Each structure stands twice: as C-alpha cells, then as structure tokens.
Amino acid sequence: QATNRLIVYLRERNLSLRYVPGAETQTLISDEPGLRMVMIGKSNTSNSSEVAWVVTRLYYQSLFYMVFVAPEDKFSTYQPIFEQMIRSVRMR
C-alpha cells in the first residue's frame, strides 16, 4: 500500500508518468526483499522520454525508497550504475 501511495504521489508531480504493469521485479536492498518498478514518462524540463526505476523496501514501519531517472535512450548506460547503487545500500 505504501508503494502504491508513492506511485500516486509521483504521478501527481509528473502527469505523463505511467506505471508499466508487469515490469516489477523483486530485488534485495541491504539483504532484505524489496521491489523495483518501472515508470515511463516525459521529462518536465526537456519533454524527452525518460525511464524511472522506483525501488522500495519496508524499513521498520516506514517505506524506504529510491527513484532513479534517466533519458530513455541512455537508460542502458545508467542501468549498471543504478544497480550498483541499489546493491550498495546498507541499513542499520
């Protein structure tokens, strides 16, 4: 539910963003299960297509989240960096 609320909030900030159904994957964040979802939309500044990864994990009773955004045509260049950032998160 918290992840869904975050998605709604992000869509309110950028009306062109749309969630890609079926493009969610389980991931580990600090050795605990998390969820990675894909959103696609237009940049608010350049009107070019962009891809956003929304990564969430419950942490105690709160939602920890990260949002990674890159131009759609360059996303494959940034993807390994985003994956490394996700792997490097350590929560205590």
Secondary structure, 3 states (H helix, E strand, C coil): CHHHHHHHHHHHHCCCCEECCCCCEEEEECCEEEEEEEEEEECCCCCCEEEEEEEEEEECCEEEEEEEEEEHHHHHHHHHHHHHHHHHCCCC
